[in-house]
Amino acid sequence: MRLDHLRLRNFRNHRNSSFDFGSGANVLLGDNGEGKTNIIEAISYLCLTKSFFAAGDALVVNFGEELFEAEGAFTDDHSHTSSVRVAYSAPQNEKVYTINKRDVESFSSVVGKYPVVICSPEYTPVTTAGPVDRRRFVDFVISQSSQVYFQHLLEYRRVLRHRNKILFDAKVSRSNPDALLEPWTEQLISLGGSIVFRRQRFIAEFHEYILSAYHHLIGTGETPTIEYAPTFSLSADASEQAVIEALREKVSEKHTEELRYGASLVGPHRDELLLKINDLDLRKFASQGQHKTFLVAMKVGEFFYLKDRCGETPLMLLDDVFSELDEHRSANLLRFVRDLSQTFITSTSPNFFDQVLTFGDRDRKYTIHAGTVVEQMHEELS
């Protein structure tokens, strides 16, 4: 899949910008705050209906304006084209997403239709912070490849909210919540068991993708591993029904403790992902460069996983990825990704890219200043 054209109106500091992209590496250059990352963010809106930042839609509207628009023209791997538009009205607090001028009512149905891999400083916590960021990574990758998983995940979150409210209210009122709790507990066990089963299977598959990507980046000498650690004991080859029954047993065991805490203590919302290099905990022993390399390897692995599962080549969005990699790893990564897919790269420095890429029709370079494209280099302009 590729994004041939992008138009932005009142999107962050882009009042009216348009881009015709090459099919290879598209390098977006400029100082910090000039609007490079905003282009990456706009692409995520087109692919996912939302920003990869935590910010809400209202914050994306250009200051003093009431509406933002992002429009893109995609061509998939089978040469089918589609026009995608996302617009948000601040006064109405309403977002509209259309494909070929037809409104999409369920935004969740878009996830996976335009597969995308995003690597930016926003994802640094995946390797450095707590388990919530690692769970979010796993859920995002699987959700793009499986609508069933994504719907189970959304329903599980709804069930968890209701169950936690019942537990909390019972703690405050010192009442017995068992009658109210039972149907929500059954749903938590059924949905949660399915999610844990799918995650465990994903990690077993995904490990090989990370190994391959990591060795492409740095060669041999460092061996990354990734392990899934649920909140209850589980054999590696457990069936889905066995996972559900194991979760049921653990929930029953923790019942009194959940009443005391007023919250659900067991389930996929509390699971962990263990990341290691040469059997050493990444968070405790890795250098800054190793953290960045591991994250990039996870993202390259995500690319190949989605390509295999979705039957469509994902877009690669690399936001300020090269700043903490040494020259060897940076060059390896750039040469590697430019041949995989259409790639969008933001950076403050042009020098490194000029040494590796030959800009023309396939690989293109854009200089951004104050939300405006001030220079666009490819063979039509050279």
HUBELGI-V101891 format. One record per residue. PSI is psi in whole degrees, -180 to 180 (* if undefined). OMEGA is omega as a letter, one per 20 degrees, with the letter a starting at -180 (none if undefined). NEAR is the number of other ideal C-beta (glycine too) atoms within 10 Angstrom. Layout:
psi,omega,near
PSI,OMEGA,NEAR
PSI,OMEGA,NEAR
This chain:
psi,omega,near
147,r,22
156,r,17
110,a,22
-37,a,15
145,r,14
134,r,23
133,a,17
139,r,26
122,r,17
35,r,23
109,a,29
-125,a,22
12,r,17
102,r,24
-40,r,14
92,a,13
147,r,21
149,a,12
137,r,21
114,a,13
152,r,23
166,a,20
-7,a,16
-122,a,21
127,r,26
107,a,26
124,a,27
110,a,24
152,r,21
163,r,24
168,r,12
138,r,9
4,a,11
-17,r,20
12,r,23
-53,a,25
-26,r,23
-32,r,23
-43,r,28
-43,a,23
-40,r,25
-39,r,26
-37,r,22
-35,r,21
-43,a,26
-36,a,23
-31,a,28
-3,a,23
4,a,21
170,r,19
152,r,19
-8,r,22
165,r,14
-11,a,7
146,r,12
168,a,11
-37,a,19
-30,a,11
-13,a,12
-24,a,21
131,r,17
138,a,18
129,r,8
-7,r,6
170,a,12
-13,a,12
139,r,16
154,r,24
142,r,17
128,r,25
138,a,18
150,r,23
117,a,17
150,r,20
124,a,16
-179,a,15
-13,r,12
15,r,8
17,r,6
137,a,9
153,r,10
147,r,14
125,a,13
136,r,23
135,r,18
133,a,25
145,r,19
130,r,23
117,r,15
-45,r,16
-37,a,7
-8,a,10
51,a,10
135,r,11
137,r,15
134,r,13
125,a,21
146,r,14
120,a,16
44,r,9
13,r,7
128,a,7
139,r,9
115,a,16
-41,a,7
105,a,9
-31,a,13
-24,a,14
-16,a,14
-29,a,18
122,a,21
-17,r,23
-38,r,20
80,a,25
140,a,25
145,r,25
125,a,27
125,r,23
118,a,27
170,r,20
-22,r,14
-22,a,17
2,r,21
-39,r,16
-17,r,15
-39,a,21
-14,a,21
-24,a,16
-154,a,11
178,a,10
-22,a,14
-37,a,12
-34,r,16
-39,r,22
-41,a,18
-39,r,13
-51,a,19
-46,a,21
-38,a,19
-43,a,18
-49,a,24
-38,a,24
-35,r,20
-22,a,25
-8,a,20
109,r,18
-32,r,14
-47,r,11
-45,a,20
-43,r,19
-39,r,14
-41,a,20
-45,r,21
-42,r,13
-38,r,14
-43,r,20
-38,r,12
-47,r,13
-43,a,22
-42,r,20
-46,a,11
-44,a,15
-42,r,22
-36,r,17
-42,r,15
-44,r,19
-42,a,22
-45,r,14
-38,r,13
-37,r,18
-44,a,16
-43,a,9
-7,a,9
43,r,7
168,r,11
116,a,10
7,a,20
-43,a,12
-43,r,8
-33,a,17
-32,a,20
-51,a,10
-34,r,12
-35,r,21
-42,r,20
-41,r,13
-40,r,17
-41,a,25
-46,a,23
-51,a,17
-44,a,24
-41,r,28
-41,r,22
-40,r,21
-46,r,25
-44,r,24
-45,a,21
-39,r,21
-44,a,22
-41,r,22
-40,r,15
-47,a,20
-40,r,18
-39,r,14
-40,a,13
-25,a,21
-41,a,16
-34,r,12
-41,r,20
-43,r,23
-49,a,16
-46,a,14
-43,a,23
-42,a,22
-27,r,15
-34,a,15
-42,a,21
-4,a,19
-154,a,11
174,r,7
-30,r,7
132,a,16
112,r,12
148,r,23
153,r,15
129,a,22
145,r,13
131,a,21
90,r,13
174,a,22
6,r,19
157,a,18
139,a,9
131,r,18
154,a,10
-28,a,9
21,a,8
139,r,18
167,r,10
-42,r,14
-37,r,11
-37,r,14
-44,a,24
-43,a,19
-36,r,14
-39,r,19
-41,r,27
-44,a,19
-41,a,14
-39,r,18
-42,r,21
-42,r,12
-35,a,12
6,a,18
-51,a,14
-39,r,9
-37,r,11
-39,r,21
-38,a,17
-41,a,12
-24,a,13
34,a,16
158,r,17
123,a,23
-7,a,17
140,r,24
176,a,25
-17,r,25
-5,r,19
10,a,16
164,a,21
158,r,15
121,a,18
123,a,15
131,a,22
155,r,18
124,a,19
42,r,11
11,r,8
138,a,12
122,a,11
-42,a,19
-29,a,14
-32,a,7
-11,a,12
149,r,22
170,r,10
-41,r,11
-37,r,13
-38,r,17
-47,a,19
-42,r,24
-42,r,26
-44,r,25
-44,r,24
-40,r,25
-39,r,24
-39,a,26
-38,r,24
-40,r,24
-41,r,24
-41,r,26
-52,a,25
-37,r,18
-48,a,23
-38,r,21
-42,r,19
-41,a,11
-34,a,17
-17,a,18
25,a,12
139,a,16
119,a,17
157,r,24
149,r,24
123,r,23
112,a,26
104,a,24
109,r,22
43,a,18
-31,a,24
-7,a,22
-29,a,11
10,r,18
144,r,20
171,a,12
-39,a,10
-49,a,11
-37,r,18
-46,a,20
-42,r,15
-44,a,17
-46,a,26
-45,r,22
-36,a,13
-51,a,15
-29,a,24
-22,r,20
-4,a,9
-43,a,16
171,r,21
127,a,23
141,r,24
123,a,25
129,r,27
145,r,26
158,r,19
-12,a,13
125,a,10
-19,a,15
-45,a,7
-43,a,15
-35,r,19
-25,a,12
-25,a,11
-38,a,15
149,r,19
108,a,8
134,a,19
-137,a,14
-35,a,12
-51,r,16
127,a,22
155,a,24
134,a,20
136,r,22
126,a,18
132,r,24
121,r,13
43,r,13
17,a,22
140,r,15
111,a,17
-14,r,12
133,r,13
111,a,13
117,r,17
-179,a,18
-25,r,13
-25,a,10
-6,a,9
*,none,8
